[in-house]
């Protein structure tokens, strides 16, 4: 029986087909889903902040785009995935409130998305699809078997990217 | 100034925060009662430092739709505060304020423009009373910004203060408030002062030397 694995905020987990993996209510955070297209080893990271080097307290590596994506890829490789066969899909990075004046928070959603893209480019993992930005929360489900990344938002029909 | 380690604070700290929560919520209830012209009771059942990954669950589900009113604070302490209200409670409060009938509750039903501004106002008054108490108790000047409203999944709203707090730790201070008049309404305060402000707050309250 296939099960659905749950990833919390500032967390990451592996997921191997036929299982699927989900994270609920992405706001300004970004959900990075990666899979090996051949052996269907996949995983999902729920990153909160763009850069671990900007922050003093950075022991939780899953929290940051740079270290989180790197760690997810490392764990996937350990589970048998091959880097050159990996593709990524990303979602989230919204600006939830019209006013977020605090300078460190300005466009943190956009900065998260940019940091994830930069890290994926560094690791030479192509981004196949994305649903990012705007001003609403997203719940995502990722199926490593097919690569389907389902995005659900309040008051909107679910979509698959 | 000794730096405060949030993962290593004693019970006294929580007692003080709970008490501030109580007084603040009491004032907020009074303000709400005046606005609605009814009797409103408000309690502070829970004050906790919650791990990010457990936050949504603590509030009754990550995907639970909530109205979040978010303000940044400046003055002697800086940071932000968010007040979250369950969707159903928000609809009821708005209806009460506008003197309309709430009707049957439908999940995911959007708020129209007037309802949104009523909600912002409710949030503003509640948060304002809370901050007023805090300011009076500590003798610290607290200036609040214009409120900003969003209605969405709890976890998505919480990601905003979580990200702010994520710069200093992996947990967030959550003050759960339930207030009741005819029916029980559930709300949450998320107070996010930055780390120097925490120290200032606790010093002003006499908890820290």
Contacts between the chains, C-beta under 8 A, distances in Angstrom:
chain1	res1	chain2	res2	distance
A	8	B	52	6.9
A	8	B	53	2.8
A	8	B	54	7.1
A	8	B	56	7.9
A	9	B	52	4.3
A	9	B	53	5.4
A	9	B	55	6.8
A	9	B	56	7.5
A	9	B	155	6.7
A	9	B	158	7.8
A	9	B	159	6.8
A	9	B	162	6.2
A	10	B	52	4.7
A	10	B	53	6.4
A	10	B	162	7.8
A	10	B	166	6.8
A	10	B	170	6.7
A	11	B	53	5.2
A	24	B	56	6.4
A	24	B	62	3.7
A	24	B	63	5.2
A	24	B	153	7.0
A	24	B	155	5.5
A	25	B	56	6.1
A	25	B	62	4.5
A	25	B	63	5.7
A	25	B	152	7.7
A	25	B	153	3.7
A	25	B	154	6.4
A	25	B	155	2.7
A	25	B	156	4.3
A	25	B	158	7.8
A	25	B	159	7.5
A	26	B	155	7.6
A	26	B	156	6.3
A	26	B	159	7.2
A	27	B	152	7.4
A	27	B	153	7.9
A	27	B	155	6.9
A	27	B	156	3.5
A	27	B	157	6.5
A	27	B	158	7.3
A	27	B	159	3.2
A	27	B	160	6.2
A	28	B	159	5.0
A	28	B	160	6.2
A	28	B	163	5.8
A	29	B	159	5.0
A	29	B	163	7.4
A	48	B	52	7.4
A	48	B	159	7.0
A	48	B	162	6.5
A	48	B	163	5.3
A	48	B	166	5.0
A	49	B	163	6.2
A	49	B	166	5.6
A	49	B	167	7.1
A	55	B	166	7.8
A	55	B	167	5.3
A	56	B	168	7.9
A	57	B	167	7.4
A	57	B	168	5.8
A	57	B	169	6.1
A	57	B	170	7.8
A	60	B	170	5.4
A	63	B	52	8.0
A	63	B	166	6.0
A	63	B	170	7.3
A	94	B	156	7.1
A	96	B	68	7.7
A	96	B	150	5.1
A	96	B	152	6.6
A	96	B	156	6.1
A	96	B	157	6.0
A	96	B	159	6.9
A	96	B	160	5.2
A	97	B	68	7.7
A	97	B	70	4.9
A	97	B	148	4.2
A	97	B	149	7.7
A	97	B	150	5.4
A	97	B	160	6.2
A	98	B	148	5.2
A	99	B	70	7.5
A	99	B	72	7.7
A	99	B	145	6.9
A	99	B	146	6.6
A	99	B	148	4.0
A	100	B	70	7.7
A	100	B	72	7.9
A	100	B	148	7.6
A	100	B	160	6.7
A	101	B	72	5.3
A	101	B	145	6.3
A	102	B	72	5.5
A	102	B	80	6.5
A	102	B	164	6.6
A	104	B	164	7.4
A	104	B	167	6.9
A	105	B	160	7.4
A	105	B	163	6.6
A	105	B	164	5.9
A	108	B	163	5.5
A	135	B	150	7.4
A	136	B	152	5.9
A	136	B	156	7.4
A	137	B	152	4.3
A	137	B	153	4.2
A	137	B	155	7.0
A	137	B	156	2.4
A	137	B	157	7.2
A	137	B	159	7.9
A	138	B	156	7.3
A	139	B	62	7.8
A	139	B	63	5.9
A	139	B	153	6.8
A	154	B	65	5.9
A	154	B	108	5.8
A	154	B	151	7.6
A	154	B	152	5.7
A	154	B	153	6.3
A	155	B	108	5.6
A	155	B	110	6.2
